[in-house]
Amino acid sequence: MNTKLPEAFLRRMRTLLGPAEFAAFVASYREGRTHGLRVNTLKITPMELTRRLGLAPDPVPWCPEGFYCDETAQPGKHPYHAAGLYYLQEPSAMAAATLLDPQPGERVLDLCAAPGGKTTHLAQRMGDRGLLVANEIHPARVKALVVNLERFGVKNALVLNESPDRLAARFAGYFDRILVDAPCSGEGMFRKDPDTIREWDEGQLEPHARRQLAILRSAAAMLRPGGRLVYSTCTFAPEENERVIARFLDEHPSFDLVAPPPAPHFAPGRPEWAGGRESLTRAVRLWPHRVRGEGHFLALLEKRADADAQSSAARAAQGQRRTRMRPAGAVAEAVSLFRRFEGEALTRTVEGDFALVGAFLYRLPDGHGDLPDLGGLRIVRFGWPLGAVKKDRFEPGHVLALGLPGDAFRRRANFAADDPAVRAYLRGEVLPRAGEAGWTVVTVDGFPLGWGKQVGDQLKNHYPKGWRWPD
């Protein structure tokens, strides 16, 4: 690869790294970028997926469910990708969720979530148990976030389209763990995405840093005492990394920078680039000349257990205020129609609490009863969208199919991954097929892709139009 880097960027990096390391750093840009694949452990084990794909296991050292892959094999065009069995993710980007280490049952926030790579990683690390709030401030980018969560079969997510400061006013001291994958100058992505080279502007580093610090302040207010926060960027600039963390720690004495588990692939942060604060060695840098991956910075922060917290009385009052949904009678009627469909089409019962948003029935996330007042916030998705209520019937949604295993359906049309019928279905074509009439899930090697409806000797295609593969 021959990546022409901005001269101002090269001068900065030569000064920061010194001649010897700078030479190795620049040499890495003559190599091809690395490609990664992260297995969706909500649906399949890493061993089983690599066996099915015929991959020689080449694990990413800092992510047990991550593997290096050959992009020439076009894994994004494999039906397993459409079934949500894996996510194509740059290997260094897998470190953030691994470092945050969310646990099943916790309240977790991904504050700058689109397009959803790190969000889906958090969800699988949580075992899709607990509450995952995924927020994205940009309306156009939130659509990709939702698609990726749906493809992964994530059920316990609340997706919001809000600014961090508005969320901080509602979620004071609420979350156990928070990921701030901050918008940045993108220097670490120069090899991956040449567009970032053209967009890079040295004069924007300080404005980026001010915005990043503001986002961190909002995140800090939403973290409970004893909770943990990961700040990550994909840039090398000290202004956006060590110096942001140093300023944050100066402002927030109740926070400590926590050292990650010892690992040879994690280079330490550089105190000398931010006034000499020695604790910055506990931050993490991934360098493209030291690892098989692009440039990343990570800092794991912990809020001390004795930090001031929101009073229990205020928290209790917060939990009593509810977001307006459709009246209980309408919800009960919708659930009744869903139960009728469930008895006809599924082999198991969907448990939980339900809400009707418009004509769409949702199963609400775990712990939704303890949520603060969401009134006035831009809610994009609230849990698991099951399907739509239409007059006297329930019509299943695409996400219901992707959120259940293949054996949860009474009627299945199963095809091998190399069967032309799979790609025909993904293109939106009707499939000639004999079978029992009614809603039928289409599966690839047993993994759901979406719905069809058997009518006579045809399986009518209900794969979403916006998801369909090109001809």
N, C-alpha and C positions, 0 to 999 in steps of 0.2 A: 504494500500500500504506500502511496506517495501523497501524504497529507500536508498541504502547505499551511503552516500555522501562522497566525498574525505575528508580525515582527515585535510589536509591543508586548505581546504575551511571552514570546521567547526571551526578550530582555528581562522581564520580571522573573521568569523561572530560572534563568541563568544566575541572577543575583541571589535568589532564594536557595537554590540547591548547591551552588558551587560547581566548578568546571567538571569534576569527575562524575558526579551523579547526574548533572545536566546532560552529559553526553549519553549516558545510558537511558535517560528519560526520553530524549529526542529520538534515539535509535528505536524505541518501542513503536514510534509512529510510522516506521517503515514496515511494520508487521501488520497482518490482518487483524481485525477486531475479533474478539471472542464471542461465541454464541452460547446461550444457556437455555436449559429446559428444566422447569421446576415441576415435580410430580404433584398432582392434587391428591394428597393422602386422605381426603374425605371420600374419594371414590376408588382408589387403587393404591397398592403398595409400590414403592420404587422398584423393588426386585421384579414384580410382576409386569410393570410397564416396560422396563428395559428389555425383559424377555420377549414381550409381545412385539415390540418395535424392532427387535434384533439389534439393539445397541450394545456395543462393548461398554460396560460401566466405566465412566470417566467422571468420578464425583467432584463436585465443587467442595473444596476443603472446609469452608465455613458454613455449609448448608447441607445437611444429610439428605434432604429430599431434592437437591439440585445436581444437575449433570451438565457437563459440556456436551455440545452437539454440533454436528456438521450441518451448516445452513444449506449446503447444496442438496441435502436430502429433502428439503422443503417441509419440515415438520408442521408448519402452519397450514399446509394443505392436506394434512392427513385427517381422516374422519375422527380419530381419537381426540384431536384438538377441538373439533366441533362438539364432541361429547363432554368436553371439559375435563379430560384426564390429565392435562398439563397446561402450563402457562409458559410462553416463550419470554424469558427474562434475562437481561444482561447479568452475568454471574456476580459482579460486585454488588449489584442492587439487592441480591438475596441476603446480604449481611444485616440489613436494618431490622427486619422482623425477627431474625435469629437472635440478634443482640437484645431486642426488647423482650423476647421470650414470654409472650402472653400465655395465660393459663386458662383452661376450660372453666367457664362460670364467671370470669371476670368481666368488668366493664372496661372496654378498650375504645379509644378514639384514634382514628387516622384523620388528622386535621387537614391535610393537603393531599387528598386521596387519589385523584385521577392520574393516570388512566385505570388504576386498580391492581397493578402488579403486587405492590406491597400490601394492599388491602386484602386481596385473596390469600396472600401468604399468612397474614395475621389470622384470618378466618380459619384456615386449616390448622394452624398452631393451636387455636382455641378449641379445635374439634367441633366447630360450629355450635358451641355451647357458651352461654353467657350473652352479652350484648356488645355488638360491634357497631359503633357509630362511624360512618364514613362520610366525610364532608369534603366538598369541592366548591370553591367560590365561583368558578367560571361555568356558566350554564351550558356552553357547548361541550366542555370537557366532561361534565357529569354524566353525559349519555354513555360514553365509553366505559366509565366506572360501573354503571348499572349493568351493561352488557356483560362485562367480565365477571361480576358477582353472580349474575344469573347463570352464565355458562358453567361456573364452578359449583353451582348448586347450593350457594350460601343462603341460609334461611333466617339467621338471627342478626340481620343487618338493618340499621336505620340509616338511610341515605339522605343527606341534607345538602342544600345549595345555599351556604351562608358564609358570612365573614367571620373570622375568628373572634373578633371583639363582641359580636352579637351572641355567639355561642357562650363566651365566657360569662356573660351576664345571666345566662340560664343554668349553666352546669358547674357552678362553683363547687370545688372540692369533690367532684362526682366520680372521676375516672380512676381506675387502678393503674392503667398504663396508657400512655399517649405516644403516638408517633408523629413527629413533625418532619416530614420530608420536604424541606423548604424549597420554594422556587428560588433559583439561583442563576448565575451566569453560565452554567453548563460547561465549564472548561474540561471537566472530566469526560465529557461525551464527544470531544472533537473527533476521536477515531471512529466512534460509532455513528455519529450523525454530523456530516459535513455542514449541514445548515447552521449548526451552532457556531461554527467558525465565522460564517458571514454575519451572524447576529451579534457576535461578541464585541463589547465596547468597554474599554478600560474605565471610562468615565462612569459606567453604571455599577461598578463594584460597591461603592459606598451607598448609593440608593438601595441596592439589593440588601446590603447589610442592615440598613435601618428597617426595611420591611421585615427581614428575618427576625430581628430582635423584637419587633412589635408582635409578630406571630408567637414567638417564644413566651412573651409576657402573658398573652392570652392563654396559652397552653398551661403555663405554671398555675394560673388561677383555677384551672379546671382539674388539677391533679390532687388527689387526696393525700393527706399526710402518710408517709411510708410508700407512696406510689413511685413509679419509675417512668421516665420520659426519655425517648431517643430523639436527638436532633441529627438529621442527616442532610447532606448536600452531595451533588455530583460535580463539585468544583474544587480546584486546588487553592483558590485565593484565600490567604489568611484573613483578609477583611471579612469574608463570609463564613469563616470557620473558627479558628482559635480566637480571633478577636471578638466575634459575636458571643462565644461562650464565656470569655473573660468578662465582658461587659455584663452579661446576664448574671454571672456569679457575684459580681460586685453589687448588683442591684438586689439579688435574692440570696441573702446569707443562709436561708433555711434549706438551700439546695447544695448537694455535694456531687462532684464528678466521680463516677464509679469506674474502676478499672475493669475491663472485660476479662473473661477467662483467658489465660495465657494461650497464645496462638502465634506460630511463626509467620503467618501470612498478614497479621495485623501490625503495621508500623505505628509507632507512637505519634501523638500530636507533637507540635513543635512550639514549646514555650517561648523560645527566642523570637518567634514571629508575633508575639502578643504580650510584650512587656515582661517576659520572664516568669510568669506564673507557673510554678513547677508542676502543679496538679494537672496541667494540660497534657502531660505525657500520658495520662489515662484516656485521652481521646484516641481515636483510631483513624489511621489513613491507609487506604488501599491505593497503591501506585501501579500504573500500567507497566512499569519496567521491573516490578518486583513480584507481581502476581499475574495470573491469567484472567485479566479483567480490566475494566476501565477505572477511572479515578473516582474515589468516594471518600467522604469524611463522615465520621460518626462520633457522637458523644452521648454517653449514657449518664443521665442525671437522676438523682434520687432526692425526693422531698423528705426531709427529716420527720420522723414520727411525732415529734413534739411541736411541729409547725402549727401556727394558728389555722384552725379549720372552721368551716361554716358551722354555726350552732346547730345542735340536733333539732331544736324547735323549728328553725328555718328550713332544715332539710325535710322534716316531716311535713311542713306546710307545702313545700315544693312538690312532694310526692302526691299530694292530694289534688293538685290542679291537673286537669286532663285536657288533652287535645280533643276538639270536637270531631266526632265521627257520626255516622248515620245512626238514627234511633235504634234502640235495642230490638224492637220488634222487627225492623227490616233486617237486622243482622241475623236474628233467629230464623227468619224465613230463608235467608240466603244459605245459612248453615244447613238447614233442613234439605234444601235442594242439593247442596254439596254432598251430604250424607247419602242421599239417594244415588247420586253419581258414583260415589265411593263404593257403595255396595255392588254396583254393576261393573265397575272398571278396575277397582284396586283390590289387592289381597290384604291390605292393612289399613289401620285407622290413623288419620292425622290428628294428633292430640294437640291441645293448647287453647289459647284464647283467640278470638276472631274479631275482625273489624271489617266493615264495608266502606270502602272509599270509592265514591261514585257507584259504578256497577260492579266493581272488582272486589272480590273477597280475599282478605289477607289473613294468614295466621301470624299473630303478633310475635315479636321476638321475646326470648326469655327476659324476665326482669322488667318488662315494659311498665308494670304497675308502679315502679319506683322512679320512673322518668319524671323530670321536672316538666313544667308547663311548656308545651311546644307551640302554643297558639301564636300565630304571626310569623313563625319560621317557615322557610320554604322546604317542605318535605317532598322528596322525590320518590322514596320507597320506604314503606314501613313494615318490614318483616318479609314474609314469604307470600308473594302473589299467587294464589291458587287458580283463579279463573274468574270468568264473568258470569253474572246472573242475567239471564235473558228471558223475560216473561216467566214462564213456568219451568225453566230448565237451567241447568248449570253447564257452562261450556269451559272445559279445562284450558288453562293457560300453558304456554310453552315451558314456563319455569317450574310448574308442577312436575312435568316429565323429567326435567334435569335435576330436580331435587330429591328424586327417589331412585333406588337401585332397580335393575331390570326385573327382578323377581317380585316387585311390588305391583305388577300389572297383570290383569287377568288375560288380556289379549296382547300378544306381541308379534311383531313382524321382524324377525332377527335376520341379519345379513352379515356375512364375513366382511372384513375391512376392504378386501380387494374385489368385492362384488360390485359390478357397475351400477346395481340398483341403489347402493348407498349414495353415490355421487349424484345419481338422478334425483333421489329424494332431497339431497341438500341443494340442488338447483331448483327445487319447487315443483318437480314433475309428478304427475299421477303415476302410480305404480300398478301394473297389471298383476293381480294376485287374488287367489281364492281364499276365503276365510270367513269367520263369524262376523256378522254385521255389528257395527258399533265402533266406539272410540278404541283405537289400537295404538300402542306405543311402538315406534320404530327404533330398533336397537342395532348397534354395531358390535358384534361379538359379545352381546349381552348388556352393553352400556347404552342407556337411552340417548337418543338424538332429538326426539320430539314426537308430536302426535300425527297420526293419520286417522281417517275415518273410513272403515270398510263399508262400501256400498256396492252390492252385487259382486262382480269379479274385478273391482277396482279398489285400490286404496287411495282415497282422496288425500291430497297433500295439505297439511296444516303447518308446515314449517314457516316461521315468520318471514314475511317478505323482506324485511330489512336485514335478515341474517343469511339470505340465500346466496349460494355460490354462483359466480358467473359461469356462463356457458363455456 
